[in-house]
Amino acid sequence: MSLEHSPARSRKAAAAVVDPTYTVDSFCAAEAISRAQLYRAWREGWGPDYYLNGVERRITTAARMRWQAQREAAARAKAAGERE
């Protein structure tokens, strides 16, 4: 029997992460922003939601999508205000 078809291998594949979380560094890389910009966003109250895993901040994919939608809405509101 090959290892490819072993029961242990199929359990491992089923446990694959579908909705990953981001570390500060991976979030910044994905959004093409600096760590300083992200920490500024949190300090000023417009950063993405996060949870602590020990001392490490983790950002879920859902929080990233909400943050992107909020940033897009803020950009639209700013553009609308500039047109008036």
C-alpha positions in Angstrom: 0.0 0.0 0.0 1.4 3.4 -0.9 1.7 6.2 1.5 -0.4 8.3 -0.8 -3.5 6.3 0.0 -2.9 5.7 3.7 -5.7 6.7 6.2 -3.3 9.0 8.1 -2.5 11.0 4.9 -6.2 11.6 4.2 -6.8 12.9 7.7 -4.0 15.3 7.3 -5.4 16.6 4.0 -8.8 17.1 5.6 -7.3 19.3 8.3 -6.0 21.8 5.8 -6.6 25.4 6.7 -9.2 27.0 4.4 -9.5 30.4 6.1 -6.0 31.4 7.3 -5.1 34.1 9.7 -2.5 36.7 9.1 0.4 37.7 11.3 1.3 41.4 11.3 4.0 40.7 8.8 1.9 38.6 6.5 -1.0 41.1 6.6 1.3 44.0 5.8 2.8 42.0 2.8 -0.7 41.1 1.6 -1.9 44.7 1.8 1.4 46.2 0.7 1.6 48.5 3.7 4.3 49.0 6.3 4.2 47.8 9.9 4.3 51.4 11.0 1.2 52.2 8.9 -0.7 49.2 10.4 0.2 50.1 14.0 -0.8 53.8 13.2 -4.1 52.5 11.9 -4.7 50.6 15.2 -3.6 53.6 17.3 -6.0 55.9 15.4 -8.9 53.4 15.5 -9.2 52.5 11.8 -7.1 49.3 11.8 -8.4 45.8 11.2 -9.8 43.7 14.1 -7.4 41.2 15.6 -7.0 38.7 18.4 -4.1 37.8 20.5 -2.4 34.4 20.2 -0.2 34.7 23.3 1.5 38.0 22.6 1.2 37.8 18.8 -1.6 39.7 17.0 -3.5 37.6 14.4 -5.9 39.0 11.8 -8.6 36.7 10.3 -9.4 36.7 6.7 -12.9 37.9 7.5 -11.4 40.9 9.5 -9.2 41.7 6.5 -12.2 41.7 4.1 -14.2 44.0 6.5 -11.2 46.3 6.8 -10.9 46.5 3.0 -14.6 47.3 2.7 -14.3 50.0 5.3 -11.2 51.5 3.6 -13.1 51.5 0.3 -16.1 53.2 1.8 -13.9 55.8 3.4 -12.2 56.5 0.0 -15.6 56.8 -1.7 -16.9 59.2 1.0 -13.7 61.3 0.7 -14.0 61.4 -3.1 -17.7 62.4 -2.8 -16.9 65.2 -0.4 -14.2 66.5 -2.7 -16.6 66.7 -5.6 -19.0 68.9 -3.7 
